[in-house]
């Protein structure tokens, strides 16, 4: 996202092929339909969906990113609540994430 916004402003980005960064993609991994699905904490899924939904509104994100991510949005509503320990709370939080992203409400999550 940052690189796409920078590119839209005329900046270039570079990478260092031998750089190493310790990073965790998720809390766990399950395989569904031959694909690895990274499971995250419910609040992390909130931020992922909210921010991505918000970014869909921005011109700087470009159409390639949008058509790649758009089909994933329904997966958040179907897949993650089914795999969550607290299904109803997760579904409610993801709906709120989508609505917050559409409305442009960013910042820390204040749970109601």
C-alpha positions in Angstrom: 0.0 0.0 0.0 2.7 2.5 1.0 4.7 1.7 -2.2 1.6 2.2 -4.4 0.8 5.6 -2.8 4.5 6.6 -3.2 4.5 5.5 -6.9 1.3 7.6 -7.5 3.3 10.6 -6.3 6.2 9.9 -8.6 8.5 8.1 -6.2 10.3 4.9 -6.9 10.9 2.0 -4.5 13.7 -0.5 -4.5 14.4 -3.7 -2.7 17.5 -5.3 -1.2 17.5 -9.0 -2.3 19.6 -10.2 0.6 17.8 -8.3 3.4 16.2 -10.5 6.0 13.3 -9.6 8.2 11.7 -11.9 10.9 8.0 -11.8 10.2 4.9 -13.8 11.1 2.1 -13.9 8.6 -0.5 -15.3 11.0 -1.2 -17.1 14.2 -1.9 -20.4 12.5 -2.3 -21.9 9.0 -5.0 -24.2 7.7 -5.2 -25.6 4.2 -8.6 -25.3 2.4 -9.2 -26.2 -1.2 -5.5 -26.7 -1.7 -4.6 -23.2 -0.5 -3.0 -22.1 2.7 -5.2 -19.7 4.8 -3.4 -17.7 7.4 -5.5 -17.3 10.6 -5.2 -14.1 12.6 -6.6 -12.8 15.8 -10.1 -11.3 15.3 -8.9 -7.8 15.9 -6.1 -8.1 13.3 -8.7 -9.3 10.8 -10.7 -6.2 11.6 -7.8 -4.0 10.7 -6.9 -6.0 7.6 -10.5 -5.8 6.2 -11.1 -2.2 7.3 -7.9 -0.8 5.8 -8.3 -2.8 2.6 -11.9 -1.6 2.2 -10.8 2.0 2.8 -7.9 1.6 0.3 -10.4 0.4 -2.4 -11.7 3.9 -2.4 -8.3 5.5 -3.3 -7.2 6.2 -6.9 -3.6 5.7 -5.9 -4.2 2.0 -5.3 -4.6 1.3 -9.0 -7.1 -1.1 -10.6 -4.8 -4.2 -10.5 -4.7 -4.2 -6.7 -8.4 -3.6 -6.6 -9.4 -6.4 -8.8 -7.0 -8.7 -7.0 -8.4 -7.8 -3.5 -12.1 -7.3 -4.3 -12.9 -11.1 -4.6 -11.2 -11.6 -1.2 -13.7 -9.4 0.7 -16.5 -12.0 0.7 -14.0 -14.6 1.9 -13.5 -12.6 5.1 -17.2 -12.7 5.9 -17.6 -16.5 5.2 -14.2 -18.0 6.1 -12.9 -16.2 9.1 -16.1 -16.3 11.2 -16.4 -20.1 10.5 -12.8 -20.6 11.7 -13.0 -18.3 14.7 -13.5 -19.5 18.2 -16.1 -16.7 18.7 -18.0 -16.9 15.5 -20.7 -14.3 16.1 -18.3 -11.8 17.7 -16.0 -12.2 14.7 -18.7 -11.8 12.1 -20.0 -8.7 13.9 -16.4 -7.3 14.0 -15.8 -7.9 10.3 -19.1 -6.3 9.4 -18.1 -3.3 11.4 -14.6 -3.3 9.7 -16.3 -3.2 6.3 -18.6 -0.4 7.3 -15.8 1.6 8.9 -13.6 1.2 5.8 -16.4 2.3 3.5 -17.1 5.3 5.8 -13.4 6.2 6.1 -13.3 5.7 9.8 -9.7 4.9 10.6 -7.6 4.9 13.8 -7.6 2.6 16.8 -10.5 0.2 17.2 -12.6 1.2 20.2 -14.7 -1.9 21.0 -18.2 -1.1 22.0 
